[in-house]
Amino acid sequence: MHTLVIVNPGHFHAGLILRRRHPELSRDVYIFSEAGSDLDNYMKLINAFNERADEPTDWIYHVYTGSDFLAKAAAFKGGDIAVFAGRNDEKVHYLAAMHDAGYAVLTDKPVTINSDGVAVLEKTLASGGKPVVDIMTGQYEPPAIVLRDLLLSKEIFGEFRADGDLPMIENNTVHHLYKNVNGVPLVRPAWYFDVNKQGCGLCDVATHLINNAQWMLYGDLAIDFDNEVELLDAKLWNTDVPADKFELITKTRAFPAELADRVENGVLKLACNGTLTARYRDVSVRINTQWNLEAPPGGGDMHNQVARGTLSDLYVEQGPQTGFKALVYAVPRTVAPAEMAKRMEKLFDELGYGDAKVEIDGKRCLVTPPSAMVDGHEYHFALVRDDFLKMLATGNEPAGLRSQLLSKYKLMGMARDLALKK
């Protein structure tokens, strides 16, 4: 039986870990935190899980508040898994303290938002101890799983190909500052809009995009960052946040004083967008993160991906043109779509994909993932948690877990440094 200790929660992702119960998790959850609106909003979210009519949870919350919350948490002997999802500038230091105290760590991304934090993370990972896992829900999304299976097939994807200045893997995402979570409008803390606390456009959601590329290329294998990874380019740009939208999202009437140098004529210049280009061995990768103010009606966060191969290009497409549902397809380059569709169906049969379907739409081979694959971003947090518990039960930490974790944050830290210098 494991017991969760949640340290200074300030982001709803720390709540989604508790969306469903698990037989190997104690009902008792211990929260060590600063007092204030971050904690109040967090408690509203997780109490709603206990109070909902449909499959309510039965967590028992034990809350300690005080300025010494981290010391109290590290000294607490009643738990064994530390959970973090809050201010990203402090998170790596919380993580180091709890890991040094003997805790396994399950943390929201990003673990750190600058190169100084990367140094702390590298030292922590090198010290041994229990596993450190950041919550990468993207590997549980059916489109990503299907795309990776297609990419690994020599008969369908072939090899990565060079195509002028186009990257061999390209990951793009659009997120929204104002959106619904668990059926209600999400309230973000005011510090979320401070890139020195939350992270800039190269050190937040970019974690997911880089992780996806590393997963495509390495699976569970280790990455030799110094010899296999090269940063080629990086840049940052702003999203304008008017004062009225800031108040709507944060329930705070005025921009905090620490943001004054980034406010022009009542508009916050938020450097939450970023792009970077890197090379892993011989494969070029470009990631691009864009934050808009508000999700369009009927829509939400969007992700688009392409992997360019010698036999076919593979796509995940999501946006208004797809009804905001992720569409997976292959565009064959050397054979007719009908022939490629046969190869894809054969692969799905070999993988036991059940009711997965391939349909021909002009030059594209469209894929319907098997219904057995569980979809839904918020639900995937529980799946990450459950696999983390399996790792602890078996004691089998993947060989590349630590090097892949460190590689992501090294690359993002370097990209931030380069973009700010430019």
Legacy VTK file of the C-alpha trace (Angstrom):
# vtk DataFile Version 3.0
C-alpha trace
ASCII
DATASET POLYDATA
POINTS 422 float
0.000 0.000 0.000
1.341 3.419 -1.012
0.569 6.807 0.480
0.622 10.064 -1.443
2.227 13.229 -0.142
1.335 16.291 -2.221
3.635 19.276 -1.854
2.405 22.858 -2.358
-0.159 22.155 -5.110
-0.901 25.020 -7.451
-2.007 23.374 -10.689
-5.030 21.213 -11.434
-2.813 18.353 -12.674
-2.051 17.530 -9.030
-5.774 16.981 -8.660
-6.212 14.709 -11.669
-3.984 12.121 -9.959
-6.893 11.738 -7.516
-9.680 11.616 -10.086
-10.012 7.851 -9.586
-9.174 5.581 -6.670
-6.623 2.760 -6.853
-6.521 -0.328 -4.605
-2.788 0.127 -3.952
-3.206 3.711 -2.764
-4.197 4.543 0.788
-7.353 6.625 1.181
-5.297 8.971 3.330
-3.682 11.749 1.298
-1.274 14.165 2.987
-0.946 17.712 1.701
1.849 20.048 2.835
1.406 23.538 1.478
1.466 27.270 1.822
-1.916 28.691 2.769
-3.691 30.789 0.163
-5.838 30.753 -2.966
-3.720 28.092 -4.733
-4.474 25.591 -1.997
-8.108 26.713 -1.697
-8.752 26.172 -5.412
-6.960 22.837 -5.316
-9.084 21.611 -2.408
-12.268 22.639 -4.251
-11.221 20.496 -7.202
-10.294 17.357 -5.293
-13.252 17.621 -2.909
-15.466 17.619 -6.001
-14.191 14.103 -6.801
-15.463 12.885 -3.426
-18.772 14.714 -3.807
-19.687 13.869 -7.397
-22.740 11.686 -8.004
-21.051 9.419 -10.567
-18.394 7.107 -9.087
-17.375 9.372 -6.195
-13.951 8.887 -4.611
-13.453 8.499 -0.858
-10.109 10.170 -0.204
-9.369 11.422 3.292
-7.330 14.618 3.169
-4.846 15.643 5.851
-3.655 19.202 5.264
-0.731 21.004 6.859
-0.155 24.679 6.068
2.823 26.771 7.068
5.943 28.401 5.699
7.926 25.287 6.685
5.719 22.985 4.602
8.666 21.499 2.655
10.659 20.628 5.772
7.552 19.086 7.325
6.875 17.048 4.167
10.463 15.786 3.900
10.431 14.742 7.567
7.057 12.998 7.283
7.435 9.226 7.612
3.875 8.280 6.735
4.169 8.484 2.937
6.324 7.122 0.116
5.222 8.896 -3.095
5.676 12.653 -3.496
3.467 14.479 -6.008
4.221 17.937 -7.424
2.115 20.212 -9.619
2.545 23.867 -8.848
5.010 26.713 -9.229
7.609 25.494 -11.665
10.466 27.696 -10.444
10.460 25.938 -7.052
9.431 22.453 -8.130
12.891 20.997 -8.783
14.018 22.043 -5.301
10.946 20.418 -3.711
11.664 17.335 -5.810
15.291 17.167 -4.696
14.348 17.480 -1.024
11.665 14.774 -1.166
13.808 12.431 -3.266
16.692 12.850 -0.820
14.226 11.954 1.942
13.593 8.586 0.248
10.425 9.309 -1.704
9.532 8.117 -5.182
8.453 11.122 -7.257
5.499 11.598 -9.594
5.537 15.153 -10.903
3.731 17.343 -13.342
5.768 18.909 -16.096
7.909 20.911 -16.315
10.245 19.698 -13.598
12.342 22.824 -14.106
12.250 25.939 -16.294
15.885 26.971 -16.653
19.440 25.655 -16.852
20.089 26.264 -13.150
17.253 23.891 -12.329
18.604 21.349 -14.806
21.810 21.173 -12.762
19.765 20.385 -9.628
17.796 17.720 -11.508
20.965 16.116 -12.905
22.482 15.843 -9.440
19.265 14.352 -8.039
18.939 11.730 -10.772
22.610 10.759 -10.452
22.178 10.091 -6.730
20.234 6.861 -7.340
17.250 6.378 -5.092
13.668 5.774 -6.116
12.243 6.601 -9.559
11.435 10.126 -10.707
8.684 10.285 -13.347
7.118 13.320 -14.977
3.532 12.868 -16.079
3.641 12.382 -19.846
0.036 11.722 -20.848
0.838 11.973 -24.559
2.124 8.395 -24.676
-1.362 7.178 -23.694
-3.235 8.982 -26.429
-4.506 6.605 -29.159
-3.320 8.794 -32.079
0.230 8.891 -30.696
0.295 5.146 -30.081
-0.941 4.374 -33.596
1.465 6.829 -35.211
4.427 5.308 -33.376
3.436 1.771 -34.418
3.233 2.916 -38.042
6.577 4.706 -37.772
8.322 1.590 -36.483
7.172 -0.415 -39.529
9.775 -0.553 -42.292
7.062 -1.631 -44.772
4.885 1.395 -43.999
7.163 4.258 -42.948
10.518 3.126 -44.298
13.320 5.328 -42.987
13.398 8.980 -41.990
14.007 11.149 -45.031
15.544 14.552 -45.530
13.301 17.025 -47.382
15.040 20.354 -47.723
14.654 22.436 -44.579
11.677 20.442 -43.324
12.284 18.518 -40.077
11.919 14.731 -40.095
9.658 14.937 -37.038
7.492 18.003 -36.467
5.257 18.467 -33.408
2.936 21.446 -33.067
0.458 22.208 -30.321
-2.066 24.954 -29.536
-3.274 25.433 -25.953
-5.658 27.928 -24.393
-5.293 30.046 -21.291
-9.047 29.979 -20.604
-10.747 26.583 -20.782
-12.898 24.077 -18.881
-11.513 21.273 -16.690
-13.721 18.671 -14.998
-16.717 20.505 -16.475
-16.035 23.967 -14.982
-13.936 27.006 -16.056
-10.331 26.598 -14.994
-9.023 29.218 -12.554
-5.291 29.748 -12.986
-3.202 31.390 -10.251
-1.824 34.844 -11.059
1.753 33.507 -10.904
0.911 31.273 -13.865
1.377 34.380 -16.019
4.905 35.012 -14.757
7.335 33.193 -17.063
9.940 33.292 -14.309
7.665 31.109 -12.176
5.606 29.104 -14.681
8.155 28.913 -17.483
8.378 30.427 -20.948
7.129 28.964 -24.208
10.184 26.708 -24.489
10.028 25.263 -20.969
6.433 24.199 -20.329
4.198 22.373 -22.823
7.292 21.846 -24.951
8.099 19.036 -22.496
5.314 16.919 -24.011
6.410 17.553 -27.593
10.043 16.719 -26.944
9.024 13.664 -24.952
6.918 12.470 -27.877
9.851 12.791 -30.268
12.198 10.974 -27.892
9.621 8.198 -27.435
9.304 7.826 -31.218
13.066 7.589 -31.626
14.253 5.755 -28.505
11.353 3.947 -26.870
12.655 3.044 -23.390
16.341 3.207 -24.360
18.850 5.610 -22.849
19.938 8.851 -24.546
23.550 9.952 -24.549
22.723 13.651 -24.619
26.217 15.069 -25.051
26.951 12.834 -28.051
23.521 12.328 -29.622
21.581 15.603 -29.216
22.295 18.972 -30.824
20.236 22.168 -30.489
20.047 23.952 -33.842
17.747 26.938 -33.240
15.196 28.372 -30.795
12.968 31.439 -30.417
10.236 32.877 -28.193
7.275 35.197 -28.842
4.330 36.669 -26.927
0.603 36.210 -26.529
-1.203 39.431 -25.539
-3.329 39.084 -22.389
-5.642 42.081 -21.784
-6.433 43.033 -18.189
-10.069 41.884 -18.428
-9.037 38.424 -19.659
-6.416 38.185 -16.916
-9.123 38.896 -14.339
-11.474 36.348 -15.937
-8.846 33.609 -15.837
-7.245 34.346 -12.470
-10.061 36.071 -10.535
-7.425 38.698 -9.744
-8.374 42.318 -10.449
-4.956 43.722 -11.356
-1.673 42.500 -12.754
0.758 41.711 -9.906
3.573 44.211 -9.394
6.208 41.691 -10.504
4.646 41.665 -14.000
4.769 45.457 -14.415
7.793 45.381 -16.717
5.859 43.137 -19.129
2.621 45.185 -19.248
2.080 47.698 -22.047
-1.073 49.842 -22.175
-2.984 47.414 -19.964
-1.883 44.337 -21.911
0.461 41.662 -20.549
3.089 40.477 -23.031
3.277 36.789 -22.120
6.270 34.942 -23.654
4.436 31.616 -23.636
5.087 30.631 -27.262
8.219 28.977 -28.523
9.831 26.876 -31.208
13.051 24.895 -31.261
14.846 22.720 -33.765
17.187 19.951 -32.670
18.886 16.866 -34.038
18.792 13.450 -32.354
21.550 11.409 -33.982
20.664 11.963 -37.649
16.971 12.843 -37.171
15.943 16.504 -37.185
13.084 17.469 -34.854
11.121 20.705 -34.651
8.614 21.505 -31.925
6.281 24.493 -31.804
4.059 25.649 -28.908
1.334 28.293 -29.254
-0.974 29.615 -26.508
-4.204 31.394 -27.441
-6.386 33.290 -25.004
-9.519 31.178 -25.209
-10.633 27.884 -26.724
-13.032 28.252 -29.692
-16.654 27.084 -29.242
-16.755 23.296 -29.235
-12.979 23.109 -29.360
-10.033 22.631 -27.064
-6.306 22.084 -27.130
-4.973 20.970 -30.518
-2.023 18.858 -31.576
-0.585 18.264 -35.029
2.318 15.992 -35.868
4.117 14.748 -38.958
6.878 12.174 -39.383
8.448 12.192 -42.847
9.524 8.808 -44.187
10.855 7.337 -47.394
7.716 5.201 -47.964
5.071 7.435 -46.394
4.492 10.546 -44.339
2.532 9.983 -41.127
0.213 12.605 -39.636
-1.835 13.425 -36.579
-4.133 16.327 -37.437
-6.489 18.060 -35.014
-8.364 21.324 -35.378
-11.559 22.927 -36.695
-11.161 21.022 -39.965
-11.378 17.702 -38.050
-14.067 18.778 -35.595
-11.268 19.013 -32.999
-10.895 15.225 -33.034
-7.419 13.855 -33.692
-7.176 12.315 -37.157
-4.422 9.796 -37.929
-3.398 9.110 -41.514
-0.571 8.072 -43.809
0.254 9.576 -47.195
2.152 6.920 -49.214
5.009 8.099 -51.417
6.038 5.021 -53.409
2.927 2.802 -53.645
-0.775 3.330 -54.266
-2.990 4.125 -51.238
-4.763 0.771 -51.650
-1.494 -1.130 -51.299
-0.439 0.945 -48.282
-3.835 0.366 -46.675
-3.278 -3.417 -46.984
0.106 -3.108 -45.269
-1.444 -1.072 -42.476
-4.286 -3.546 -41.968
-1.774 -6.396 -41.834
0.221 -4.552 -39.170
-2.895 -3.884 -37.098
-3.839 -7.581 -37.277
-0.354 -8.538 -36.074
-0.642 -6.057 -33.200
-4.068 -7.359 -32.198
-5.720 -4.025 -32.837
-9.173 -5.553 -33.096
-11.643 -3.132 -34.648
-9.077 -0.637 -35.960
-9.956 0.440 -39.512
-8.104 1.879 -42.503
-10.044 3.862 -45.104
-8.793 5.455 -48.317
-9.527 9.169 -48.739
-7.941 10.369 -51.963
-4.186 10.006 -51.419
-4.569 9.418 -47.680
-5.005 6.239 -45.663
-7.158 7.237 -42.680
-6.924 5.255 -39.433
-9.638 4.673 -36.849
-7.806 3.521 -33.681
-9.160 0.466 -31.868
-11.978 1.210 -29.448
-10.056 -0.587 -26.688
-7.608 2.331 -26.532
-8.800 4.655 -23.782
-9.117 8.286 -24.841
-9.507 11.499 -22.864
-6.693 13.751 -21.624
-7.928 14.012 -18.027
-8.394 10.231 -17.787
-4.829 9.630 -18.945
-3.426 11.076 -15.732
-4.769 8.082 -13.843
-3.178 5.756 -16.408
0.225 7.380 -15.872
-0.258 7.038 -12.131
-1.261 3.374 -12.436
1.801 2.500 -14.540
3.977 4.360 -12.048
2.563 2.145 -9.294
3.323 -0.959 -11.388
6.936 0.219 -11.735
7.214 0.557 -7.971
5.632 -2.862 -7.447
8.027 -4.647 -9.811
11.095 -2.544 -9.095
11.773 -2.482 -12.840
12.799 1.046 -13.774
13.187 1.400 -17.579
16.832 1.643 -18.594
16.380 5.015 -20.266
14.056 6.625 -17.707
16.570 8.998 -16.101
18.567 9.898 -19.195
15.414 10.644 -21.194
14.023 12.791 -18.391
17.250 14.755 -18.116
17.607 15.045 -21.897
14.263 16.839 -22.239
15.084 19.450 -19.666
18.665 19.960 -20.830
17.389 20.675 -24.332
14.684 23.058 -23.109
17.115 24.892 -20.824
19.589 25.336 -23.675
16.804 26.484 -26.015
15.626 29.093 -23.494
19.172 30.378 -23.074
19.623 30.650 -26.843
16.246 32.338 -27.443
16.815 34.917 -24.717
20.315 35.635 -26.049
18.862 36.187 -29.542
LINES 1 423
422 0 1 2 3 4 5 6 7 8 9 10 11 12 13 14 15 16 17 18 19 20 21 22 23 24 25 26 27 28 29 30 31 32 33 34 35 36 37 38 39 40 41 42 43 44 45 46 47 48 49 50 51 52 53 54 55 56 57 58 59 60 61 62 63 64 65 66 67 68 69 70 71 72 73 74 75 76 77 78 79 80 81 82 83 84 85 86 87 88 89 90 91 92 93 94 95 96 97 98 99 100 101 102 103 104 105 106 107 108 109 110 111 112 113 114 115 116 117 118 119 120 121 122 123 124 125 126 127 128 129 130 131 132 133 134 135 136 137 138 139 140 141 142 143 144 145 146 147 148 149 150 151 152 153 154 155 156 157 158 159 160 161 162 163 164 165 166 167 168 169 170 171 172 173 174 175 176 177 178 179 180 181 182 183 184 185 186 187 188 189 190 191 192 193 194 195 196 197 198 199 200 201 202 203 204 205 206 207 208 209 210 211 212 213 214 215 216 217 218 219 220 221 222 223 224 225 226 227 228 229 230 231 232 233 234 235 236 237 238 239 240 241 242 243 244 245 246 247 248 249 250 251 252 253 254 255 256 257 258 259 260 261 262 263 264 265 266 267 268 269 270 271 272 273 274 275 276 277 278 279 280 281 282 283 284 285 286 287 288 289 290 291 292 293 294 295 296 297 298 299 300 301 302 303 304 305 306 307 308 309 310 311 312 313 314 315 316 317 318 319 320 321 322 323 324 325 326 327 328 329 330 331 332 333 334 335 336 337 338 339 340 341 342 343 344 345 346 347 348 349 350 351 352 353 354 355 356 357 358 359 360 361 362 363 364 365 366 367 368 369 370 371 372 373 374 375 376 377 378 379 380 381 382 383 384 385 386 387 388 389 390 391 392 393 394 395 396 397 398 399 400 401 402 403 404 405 406 407 408 409 410 411 412 413 414 415 416 417 418 419 420 421
